[in-house]
Amino acid sequence: MTPNLAGERVTEPVRPVRKVVREVVRFGTVGGTGVLVDFAVFNALLHGLHRPAILATVLAGCVAMGADYLGFRYYTYRDREAPGARRIALFVVFSGIGVLMESGLFYVGYHGLGLHGPLEANVVKALSIVLASAFRFLVHRTWVSQDADL
């Protein structure tokens, strides 16, 4: 609070919404880059090198996880303290759960629903990424990249 000319205390407007919007935009930018990496690796493995679909999606998710870590650390949450071992472990655990969620959803669409064609596989991959990303955002902002040091 700051005094005005009449000596009354005036509450400064708090801008938590602006901060969250900025965080969501940065998270989305990093996430979008991670998605591009994920799709590139996935399609290279599945359609280029003819690897099994579930292996392609898991490996692509892991490579994207590495790209995401760098983006979150040096862009989205760059204003926060450098992560310690616990924060890095949380990132790996929660991102790994995200990869498992994404892979499970992909498996259901690809194998369970028989969506094997290149277009269908990419649509299933996209849907699985979107659903797993909601989980990732919540855990990253809540536990992995907190303002206070862990």
Secondary structure as GFF3:
##gff-version 3
##sequence-region A 1 150
A	DSSP	beta_strand	2	3	.	.	.	ID=ss1
A	DSSP	beta_strand	9	10	.	.	.	ID=ss2
A	DSSP	alpha_helix	16	43	.	.	.	ID=ss3
A	DSSP	pi_helix	44	48	.	.	.	ID=ss4
A	DSSP	alpha_helix	53	71	.	.	.	ID=ss5
A	DSSP	pi_helix	72	76	.	.	.	ID=ss6
A	DSSP	alpha_helix	85	107	.	.	.	ID=ss7
A	DSSP	pi_helix	108	112	.	.	.	ID=ss8
A	DSSP	alpha_helix	118	139	.	.	.	ID=ss9
A	DSSP	pi_helix	140	144	.	.	.	ID=ss10
###
